[in-house]
Amino acid sequence: MAFQLPSSALRALILCGVISAASSFGQVDRSKLFDKEDAYIRAEVASHFFRGAVLVGIDGKIAFEKAYGSGDEEWGTNNTVHTKFRIASLGKQFTGACILLLQERGLLNVHDPISRYLSGLPQAWQAITIHHLLTHTSGIPNYTSSPEIARINRTGATPQQMIELVADKPLDFTPGTKWNYSNTGYILLGMIIEKISGLSYYEFVKKNILDPLGMMNSGYDRATDIIKERASGYQIIDGHVANADFIDMSVPFAAGDIYSTVEDMYRWNEALAEDGRLLSAESRKQMFTEYPEATHEGQHYGYGVVISRLKFGRLLYYHGGGISGFASSLQRYPNDRVSIVILSNLETYQPWELGDRIASDLFGQPLPTRH
């Protein structure tokens, strides 16, 4: 399976808040509410094969956390709240934050052309800026459309080989004029991070994000590594659970090569919401700005984050992800100080819809209309 977001995930992409206002949705009987959510999720396990972990945070504290279903069908082991899942495109959050950290250190400017840092780019890419890559407004085609992707998913590839898949193709549009999701752009961002820092992408993420935030159960997903409590990934074939297709995790690179747990992703979410803990106020402003050119179906794309007011009439920062065997969702309602993290080891499940249901019950409002 090619590394890509399911089409519905483009309408339900992710996370992270910067506003610390008190919860505004009033008090509910959370014990009864989360008993209701637990019963619903257990029904999803029985009827739709859901497997994964769910965490809800309110006012900076974990209000609900539970794991469901099988982490490994062949060994008969169940998921736990400490199970490690591939988070797919949620990793774009880390890439965006790394770029902003480099900017804070005076090593780049997001409005610089990428050709200042990377050589040998096609002529049509010379004027594309880092900002264009971060907001998916570069016009660079998504590598997942390449006919070579099925083979490369199995063999692996270097970042340079990945961008060469589309380097000879025309741009989808003039940079900065439209929005179109492009994993290729985040591959290029990872290459820029490596070029400027002198570290591998993962070393930079580990040194500047994972270690400082205590995200000890997150890392770079390599098939050769022994990773304790790593979930196996699954798909549904003819109504039955089956092993997911293999993908070499060198392929997604900085577009989604990270594994994590629900607790670590909540820790990440809270760090972004806490003034000065990871990014400066100016960097957070850039990350969560609603850029007019990066608009899609009434929502805006910041730096690795979708910004929406379409669900429950509330400000929402969110992202979703999908990769062979896994699906993920990270939603934050910053004004309400509510975070919903769902990681699943079933690629066909849509965890952002489960997140919407939980939010609907929390806010006492009907589910948003599906488009």
Summary of the structure (lengths in Angstrom):
residues: 371
radius of gyration: 19.4
end to end distance: 24.5
largest distance: 59.8
contacts: 1315
relative contact order: 0.23
helix: 35%
strand: 19%
